[in-house]
Amino acid sequence: MKIFVEPEDVDQAVPAEVLLWLAVIDRAIADYCTPAQELTAYYKADLYNFFFDNAPRPYNLVYICSMLLDREDAVRKIRKRIATHTLTEKNRSFRSSSF
């Protein structure tokens, strides 16, 4: 599994709960980038809300990054990685299916 949250995104001396939240975010990214047919529509919608809801609601990406990790700038970086990965996967599947 690819790790989307890079180590330089957090301080070197991080508590264990921060590492746990980073693992949660990584898993959510991996699930979100999974082809749609492998996920239920409800789960995909929940993941979309987790990543792209701009209001800090309990345990969404904005809440985790700002309240628990104290890194509001991480939200933008993570969303950019998701978009880049999703576009790359779509292009890869388009290329393979067009030949």
C-alpha positions as CSV (number, residue, x, y, z in Angstrom):
1,M,0.0,0.0,0.0
2,K,1.3,3.4,-1.0
3,I,1.8,5.9,1.9
4,F,0.3,9.2,1.0
5,V,1.1,11.2,4.1
6,E,4.9,11.8,3.9
7,P,7.0,11.7,7.0
8,E,8.1,15.3,6.4
9,D,4.5,16.4,6.8
10,V,4.8,15.9,10.6
11,D,7.4,16.7,13.2
12,Q,10.1,14.1,13.9
13,A,9.1,13.6,17.5
14,V,5.5,12.7,17.1
15,P,3.3,11.0,19.7
16,A,1.8,7.6,18.9
17,E,-1.7,8.9,18.5
18,V,-0.5,11.2,15.6
19,L,1.0,8.2,13.8
20,L,-2.3,6.4,14.3
21,W,-4.3,9.3,12.8
22,L,-1.8,9.4,9.8
23,A,-2.4,5.6,9.3
24,V,-6.2,6.3,9.4
25,I,-5.8,9.0,6.7
26,D,-3.6,6.7,4.6
27,R,-6.1,3.9,4.7
28,A,-9.0,6.3,3.8
29,I,-6.9,7.6,0.8
30,A,-6.2,4.1,-0.3
31,D,-9.9,3.2,-0.1
32,Y,-11.0,6.4,-1.8
33,C,-8.6,5.7,-4.7
34,T,-10.0,2.2,-5.1
35,P,-12.0,1.7,-8.3
36,A,-15.7,2.6,-7.6
37,Q,-17.1,-0.8,-8.5
38,E,-15.2,-2.3,-5.5
39,L,-16.8,0.1,-3.0
40,T,-20.4,0.7,-2.0
41,A,-21.8,4.0,-3.1
42,Y,-22.5,4.9,0.6
43,Y,-18.9,4.2,1.6
44,K,-17.5,6.2,-1.3
45,A,-19.8,9.1,-0.4
46,D,-18.7,8.9,3.2
47,L,-15.0,9.0,2.1
48,Y,-15.8,12.0,-0.2
49,N,-17.3,13.8,2.8
50,F,-14.3,12.9,5.0
51,F,-11.9,14.4,2.5
52,F,-13.7,17.3,1.0
53,D,-16.0,18.7,3.6
54,N,-14.5,22.1,4.5
55,A,-16.1,22.5,7.9
56,P,-14.2,20.8,10.7
57,R,-16.6,18.1,11.8
58,P,-15.6,15.5,14.3
59,Y,-13.0,13.2,12.7
60,N,-13.1,14.4,9.2
61,L,-9.9,15.4,7.4
62,V,-10.1,19.1,8.4
63,Y,-10.8,18.3,12.0
64,I,-8.0,15.7,12.2
65,C,-5.4,18.0,10.6
66,S,-6.2,21.2,12.4
67,M,-7.3,20.0,15.8
68,L,-5.4,16.7,16.4
69,L,-2.3,17.2,14.2
70,D,-2.1,21.0,14.4
71,R,-1.3,21.1,10.6
72,E,-4.0,22.9,8.7
73,D,-1.8,23.1,5.6
74,A,-1.8,19.3,5.5
75,V,-5.4,19.3,4.2
76,R,-4.4,21.0,1.0
77,K,-1.4,18.7,0.5
78,I,-3.5,15.5,1.1
79,R,-6.3,16.7,-1.3
80,K,-3.7,17.4,-4.0
81,R,-2.2,13.9,-3.6
82,I,-5.7,12.4,-3.9
83,A,-6.4,14.4,-7.0
84,T,-3.1,13.6,-8.6
85,H,-3.4,9.9,-7.8
86,T,-7.0,9.7,-9.0
87,L,-6.2,11.4,-12.3
88,T,-3.2,9.2,-12.8
89,E,-5.3,6.1,-12.2
90,K,-8.0,7.3,-14.6
91,N,-5.4,8.0,-17.3
92,R,-3.7,4.6,-16.7
93,S,-7.0,2.8,-17.0
94,F,-8.0,4.8,-20.1
95,R,-4.7,4.0,-21.8
96,S,-5.0,0.3,-21.1
97,S,-8.6,0.1,-22.2
98,S,-8.1,2.1,-25.4
99,F,-5.6,-0.3,-26.9
